[in-house]
């Protein structure tokens, strides 16, 4: 355990950014796509309704004979949510048209028709609709990238299990193919050195300017990493000469607040000697007012940060922003390196970025270790 340091000062008030977020032209109208498979035909009939039409007309699908139990063997419903562009709607309808005619073609002379084959075509459309839904209400930045958003900047995402208003995040669409959701950034933006020395609630909810220094919020981080699609973690460290190194982990998962936002970390992918987070694996998150570390004291108080401390740390990326060498012990923006010739417990990185994206994405391991400090 590191020795304790002096008490922390009060944190400074945070500023506001004038940077706006990117928006896409959209409609709030939801649509229903209904595929009907007649018992006497392999060709699905497509019916397309606006949600307000169904609601205003009080339509009952069976009593209106849109669906008839006597003639329809199977039917599939797809509700396409609002907030979509006209071009997206046109694309969905075109996909529906093409796939339905592909199913009909199987009923042509010389082709053995199969309800199962027709259903397979419809399930292909279901995948298309799922992709479209993710572009309309993207879960994270990679969904936005797949929807054609290729510029880095501020976007609104809708992680599962969060409120419907969405969360403004910074998307890095340039690094290693893009699609990165930035969950933390440290840098020199005029904030007080104690800017990240905050309480449990502030870390749970998130704070700062997503385009500058910020913490995304542990509740959102839990939602982003609890999807069945696993998330990879990249930490980009930049020293005072502008040299950078990217530290990669194959998977990150953050538990709910009921489990104190416990960290579950996958394999360290490199570079060798740069793993300074795995010691926090299976540790709860600790702030100065909630102690979930394994030390006799409170590591967040001792090292004036907030982190997945064990007893206490080899990294402290939410520590005090000293912007380079400092005299106090290990309470800056710290990241230890095995066999480093430099005493990194007295060095605070001036720039750090933590970001996540789906684990299936290509990870570029060509980055080099920091050449100097």
C-alpha positions as CSV (number, residue, x, y, z in Angstrom):
1,X,0.0,0.0,0.0
2,X,1.2,3.5,-0.8
3,X,1.6,6.0,2.0
4,X,-1.3,8.5,2.6
5,X,-1.1,12.1,1.3
6,X,-2.6,15.4,2.3
7,X,-6.3,16.1,2.3
8,X,-8.0,17.1,-0.9
9,X,-9.2,20.6,-1.7
10,X,-12.7,21.5,-2.9
11,X,-13.2,20.7,-6.6
12,X,-13.8,23.5,-9.1
13,X,-17.0,24.3,-10.9
14,X,-17.3,22.8,-14.3
15,X,-17.7,24.8,-17.5
16,X,-20.0,24.4,-20.4
17,X,-19.0,23.6,-24.0
18,X,-20.4,25.4,-27.0
19,X,-20.0,22.3,-29.2
20,X,-23.3,21.0,-30.6
21,X,-24.3,17.5,-31.2
22,X,-24.9,16.0,-34.6
23,X,-28.5,15.2,-35.5
24,X,-30.2,13.4,-38.4
25,X,-33.5,14.5,-40.0
26,X,-36.2,12.2,-38.5
27,X,-39.9,11.5,-38.1
28,X,-41.6,10.4,-34.9
29,X,-44.1,8.2,-36.7
30,X,-43.8,4.5,-36.0
31,X,-44.7,1.9,-38.7
32,X,-46.0,-1.7,-38.7
33,X,-44.8,-4.2,-41.3
34,X,-46.9,-7.3,-41.4
35,X,-46.0,-10.4,-43.4
36,X,-48.9,-12.7,-44.1
37,X,-48.4,-16.3,-45.3
38,X,-51.5,-17.7,-47.0
39,X,-52.2,-21.4,-46.5
40,X,-52.6,-21.7,-50.3
41,X,-49.6,-19.7,-51.3
42,X,-45.9,-19.5,-50.6
43,X,-45.9,-15.8,-51.3
44,X,-46.0,-13.5,-48.3
45,X,-48.3,-10.5,-48.5
46,X,-46.9,-7.3,-47.1
47,X,-49.1,-4.9,-45.3
48,X,-47.7,-1.6,-44.2
49,X,-49.4,0.7,-41.7
50,X,-48.5,3.9,-39.8
51,X,-49.1,3.5,-36.1
52,X,-51.4,6.5,-35.9
53,X,-53.6,5.0,-38.7
54,X,-54.0,1.8,-36.6
55,X,-54.7,3.8,-33.4
56,X,-57.0,6.4,-34.9
57,X,-59.0,3.9,-36.9
58,X,-59.2,1.5,-33.9
59,X,-58.3,-1.4,-36.2
60,X,-58.4,-4.9,-34.8
61,X,-56.2,-7.0,-37.0
62,X,-58.5,-10.0,-36.9
63,X,-61.9,-8.4,-37.0
64,X,-60.8,-6.2,-39.9
65,X,-59.7,-9.3,-41.8
66,X,-56.2,-7.9,-42.0
67,X,-55.4,-11.3,-40.4
68,X,-57.9,-14.1,-40.9
69,X,-57.5,-17.3,-38.9
70,X,-59.1,-19.2,-41.7
71,X,-56.8,-18.2,-44.4
72,X,-53.6,-17.3,-42.8
73,X,-51.1,-20.0,-41.7
74,X,-48.4,-17.7,-40.3
75,X,-47.8,-14.0,-39.8
76,X,-44.9,-11.9,-38.7
77,X,-45.1,-8.4,-37.2
78,X,-42.3,-5.9,-37.3
79,X,-42.9,-2.6,-35.5
80,X,-40.4,0.0,-36.8
81,X,-40.0,2.8,-34.3
82,X,-40.2,6.5,-35.1
83,X,-37.2,8.8,-35.4
84,X,-36.2,7.7,-38.9
85,X,-35.4,9.5,-42.1
86,X,-37.6,9.1,-45.2
87,X,-34.7,7.3,-46.9
88,X,-34.6,4.7,-44.2
89,X,-38.3,4.1,-44.6
90,X,-37.8,3.7,-48.3
91,X,-34.9,1.3,-47.8
92,X,-37.0,-0.9,-45.5
93,X,-39.9,-1.0,-47.9
94,X,-37.5,-1.9,-50.8
95,X,-36.0,-4.7,-48.7
96,X,-39.5,-6.0,-47.8
97,X,-40.5,-5.9,-51.5
98,X,-37.3,-7.7,-52.7
99,X,-37.5,-10.4,-50.0
100,X,-41.2,-11.1,-50.5
101,X,-40.7,-11.5,-54.2
102,X,-37.8,-13.8,-53.5
103,X,-40.1,-16.0,-51.5
104,X,-42.7,-15.9,-54.3
105,X,-40.1,-17.0,-56.8
106,X,-39.7,-20.2,-54.9
107,X,-43.3,-21.0,-55.7
108,X,-42.6,-20.7,-59.5
109,X,-42.9,-23.8,-61.8
110,X,-40.0,-26.2,-61.2
111,X,-39.2,-24.8,-57.8
112,X,-40.2,-26.8,-54.7
113,X,-42.0,-24.3,-52.4
114,X,-41.3,-24.3,-48.7
115,X,-42.9,-22.3,-45.9
116,X,-39.6,-22.7,-44.0
117,X,-37.7,-21.1,-46.9
118,X,-40.1,-18.3,-47.1
119,X,-39.8,-17.8,-43.4
120,X,-36.0,-17.7,-43.7
121,X,-36.3,-14.8,-46.2
122,X,-38.5,-13.0,-43.7
123,X,-36.0,-13.5,-40.9
124,X,-33.4,-12.0,-43.2
125,X,-35.6,-8.9,-43.3
126,X,-35.8,-9.1,-39.5
127,X,-32.0,-8.7,-39.4
128,X,-32.2,-5.8,-41.7
129,X,-34.9,-4.2,-39.6
130,X,-32.7,-4.8,-36.5
131,X,-29.8,-3.0,-38.1
132,X,-32.1,-0.1,-39.1
133,X,-33.4,0.1,-35.6
134,X,-29.8,0.4,-34.3
135,X,-29.2,3.2,-36.8
136,X,-32.3,5.0,-35.6
137,X,-31.7,4.5,-31.9
138,X,-28.0,3.6,-31.8
139,X,-26.8,1.7,-28.7
140,X,-23.3,3.0,-29.1
141,X,-20.9,4.6,-31.6
142,X,-20.3,1.5,-33.7
143,X,-24.0,1.4,-34.5
144,X,-23.7,5.0,-35.7
145,X,-20.6,4.1,-37.8
146,X,-22.5,1.3,-39.5
147,X,-25.3,3.8,-40.2
148,X,-22.9,6.0,-42.1
149,X,-21.8,8.5,-39.5
150,X,-18.1,8.7,-40.1
151,X,-17.1,12.0,-38.5
152,X,-15.8,12.1,-34.9
153,X,-17.9,14.2,-32.6
154,X,-20.9,14.3,-30.3
155,X,-23.9,12.0,-30.9
156,X,-26.8,10.7,-28.9
157,X,-26.9,7.0,-28.1
158,X,-29.5,4.9,-26.4
159,X,-27.8,2.2,-24.3
160,X,-30.2,-0.6,-23.3
161,X,-31.7,-0.3,-19.8
162,X,-31.3,3.5,-19.8
163,X,-33.9,6.3,-20.1
164,X,-35.4,6.9,-23.5
165,X,-33.9,10.4,-23.8
166,X,-30.5,9.0,-24.7
167,X,-27.0,10.0,-23.7
168,X,-24.8,12.5,-25.4
169,X,-21.4,10.8,-26.0
170,X,-18.2,11.5,-28.0
171,X,-17.6,9.1,-30.8
172,X,-14.1,8.5,-32.1
173,X,-14.6,7.5,-35.7
174,X,-11.0,7.9,-36.7
175,X,-8.9,5.6,-34.4
176,X,-8.3,2.1,-35.8
177,X,-11.4,2.0,-37.9
178,X,-13.6,4.1,-35.6
179,X,-16.8,3.1,-33.8
180,X,-15.3,3.9,-30.3
181,X,-17.6,5.3,-27.6
182,X,-15.4,7.5,-25.4
183,X,-16.1,6.8,-21.7
184,X,-13.5,9.0,-20.1
185,X,-11.1,11.8,-21.2
186,X,-8.5,13.7,-19.3
187,X,-6.7,16.7,-20.7
188,X,-5.7,20.3,-20.3
189,X,-9.0,22.2,-20.7
190,X,-8.7,24.8,-18.0
191,X,-10.3,22.7,-15.3
192,X,-9.0,22.7,-11.7
193,X,-6.5,20.0,-10.7
194,X,-9.2,18.5,-8.4
195,X,-11.9,18.4,-11.1
196,X,-12.2,14.6,-11.0
197,X,-12.2,14.4,-7.2
198,X,-16.0,13.8,-6.9
199,X,-18.5,11.8,-4.9
200,X,-20.3,8.5,-5.6
201,X,-23.4,10.1,-7.1
202,X,-21.5,12.3,-9.5
203,X,-19.5,9.3,-10.8
204,X,-22.7,7.2,-11.1
205,X,-24.5,9.9,-13.1
206,X,-21.4,11.2,-15.1
207,X,-20.0,14.7,-15.3
208,X,-18.1,17.1,-17.5
209,X,-18.2,18.0,-21.2
210,X,-18.2,14.9,-23.5
211,X,-16.1,16.9,-26.0
212,X,-13.5,17.7,-23.3
213,X,-12.8,16.3,-19.9
214,X,-15.6,14.0,-18.7
215,X,-16.6,10.7,-17.1
216,X,-19.5,9.1,-19.0
217,X,-21.2,7.8,-15.8
218,X,-21.1,4.4,-14.2
219,X,-24.8,3.8,-14.8
220,X,-24.4,4.3,-18.5
221,X,-21.1,2.3,-18.5
222,X,-23.1,-0.5,-16.9
223,X,-25.7,-0.3,-19.6
224,X,-23.2,-0.1,-22.4
225,X,-21.2,-3.2,-21.2
226,X,-24.2,-5.3,-20.1
227,X,-25.5,-5.9,-23.6
228,X,-25.0,-9.5,-24.9
229,X,-22.5,-8.0,-27.3
230,X,-19.3,-7.8,-25.4
231,X,-17.3,-4.6,-25.3
232,X,-13.5,-4.2,-25.8
233,X,-11.6,-1.5,-23.9
234,X,-8.8,0.7,-25.2
235,X,-6.9,3.2,-23.0
236,X,-4.8,5.7,-24.9
237,X,-2.1,7.4,-22.9
238,X,-0.3,10.5,-24.2
239,X,2.8,12.0,-22.5
240,X,4.1,15.6,-22.5
241,X,6.0,15.1,-25.8
242,X,3.0,13.8,-27.6
243,X,4.0,10.1,-27.7
244,X,1.1,7.7,-27.3
245,X,0.5,4.1,-26.4
246,X,-2.8,2.2,-26.7
247,X,-3.4,-0.4,-24.0
248,X,-6.1,-3.0,-25.0
249,X,-8.3,-5.4,-23.1
250,X,-10.4,-7.9,-24.9
251,X,-13.5,-7.3,-22.7
252,X,-14.9,-5.0,-20.1
253,X,-18.1,-5.3,-18.1
254,X,-19.2,-3.0,-15.3
255,X,-21.8,-4.3,-12.9
256,X,-24.9,-2.4,-11.6
257,X,-24.9,0.1,-8.7
258,X,-26.3,-2.7,-6.5
259,X,-23.0,-4.5,-7.0
260,X,-21.0,-1.2,-6.6
261,X,-20.2,-1.1,-10.3
262,X,-17.8,-4.0,-10.0
263,X,-15.2,-4.3,-12.8
264,X,-15.0,-7.5,-14.9
265,X,-12.0,-7.3,-17.2
266,X,-10.9,-9.7,-19.9
267,X,-7.5,-10.6,-21.1
268,X,-4.8,-7.8,-21.5
269,X,-3.9,-7.8,-25.2
270,X,-0.9,-5.6,-25.0
271,X,1.6,-4.0,-25.1
272,X,3.6,-6.3,-22.8
273,X,4.3,-4.8,-19.4
274,X,1.6,-2.2,-19.7
275,X,-1.2,-4.0,-17.8
276,X,-2.0,-1.8,-14.9
277,X,-5.8,-2.4,-14.6
278,X,-6.1,-6.1,-14.1
279,X,-5.4,-5.8,-10.4
280,X,-8.7,-4.0,-10.2
281,X,-10.6,-6.9,-11.7
282,X,-13.5,-8.0,-9.5
283,X,-13.2,-4.8,-7.4
284,X,-16.0,-2.4,-6.8
285,X,-15.7,1.3,-7.6
286,X,-14.5,3.5,-4.8
287,X,-15.0,7.2,-4.3
288,X,-14.1,9.4,-1.3
289,X,-17.6,8.9,0.2
290,X,-18.1,5.2,-0.7
291,X,-15.3,2.7,0.1
292,X,-15.4,-0.6,-1.8
293,X,-11.7,-1.3,-2.0
294,X,-9.7,-4.0,-0.1
295,X,-7.5,-1.6,1.8
296,X,-7.8,-0.8,5.5
297,X,-8.3,2.9,4.5
298,X,-10.1,4.5,1.6
299,X,-7.9,4.5,-1.5
300,X,-9.9,7.2,-3.1
301,X,-9.1,9.5,-0.2
302,X,-5.5,8.5,0.0
303,X,-4.9,9.0,-3.7
304,X,-7.5,11.6,-4.4
305,X,-9.3,9.9,-7.2
306,X,-12.1,7.4,-7.9
307,X,-11.3,4.0,-9.4
308,X,-11.5,0.3,-9.2
309,X,-8.9,0.2,-6.4
310,X,-7.7,-3.0,-4.9
311,X,-5.3,-2.1,-2.1
312,X,-4.5,0.4,-3.6
313,X,-3.5,0.8,-7.2
314,X,-1.2,0.5,-10.2
315,X,-3.4,3.0,-12.1
316,X,-5.3,6.0,-11.1
317,X,-6.7,7.6,-14.3
318,X,-9.3,9.7,-12.4
319,X,-6.6,11.2,-10.1
320,X,-5.5,14.8,-9.8
321,X,-4.5,16.5,-13.0
322,X,-0.9,17.6,-12.3
323,X,0.0,17.7,-16.1
324,X,3.4,16.0,-15.8
325,X,5.9,15.3,-13.0
326,X,4.7,16.0,-9.4
327,X,6.2,15.7,-5.9
328,X,3.2,14.0,-4.2
329,X,3.0,10.2,-4.3
330,X,0.8,8.4,-6.8
331,X,-2.2,10.7,-6.6
332,X,-2.0,12.0,-10.2
333,X,-3.3,10.5,-13.5
334,X,-1.1,7.5,-13.0
335,X,-0.4,4.4,-15.1
336,X,2.4,2.1,-14.0
337,X,4.7,0.3,-16.4
338,X,6.7,-2.8,-15.6
339,X,10.5,-2.3,-15.6
340,X,10.1,1.4,-16.5
341,X,13.3,3.5,-16.0
342,X,11.1,6.4,-15.0
343,X,9.3,6.8,-11.6
344,X,5.8,6.9,-12.9
345,X,4.4,7.2,-9.4
346,X,5.4,10.8,-9.6
347,X,4.2,11.4,-13.2
348,X,0.7,12.5,-14.1
349,X,-0.3,11.9,-17.8
350,X,-1.4,15.1,-19.4
351,X,-3.8,13.3,-21.7
352,X,-5.8,10.1,-21.4
353,X,-8.7,8.6,-23.3
354,X,-10.7,5.5,-22.4
355,X,-13.1,4.1,-25.0
356,X,-15.0,1.0,-25.8
357,X,-16.5,-0.7,-28.8
358,X,-17.9,-4.2,-29.7
359,X,-15.2,-6.9,-29.1
360,X,-15.6,-8.3,-32.6
361,X,-14.1,-5.2,-34.2
362,X,-10.6,-5.2,-35.5
363,X,-8.0,-4.1,-32.9
364,X,-4.8,-2.6,-34.3
365,X,-1.8,-3.6,-32.3
366,X,0.7,-1.5,-34.3
367,X,1.0,1.2,-31.7
368,X,4.3,1.6,-30.0
369,X,5.1,2.1,-26.4
370,X,5.9,5.6,-25.2
371,X,9.4,6.4,-26.3
372,X,10.1,8.8,-23.5
373,X,8.6,10.8,-20.6
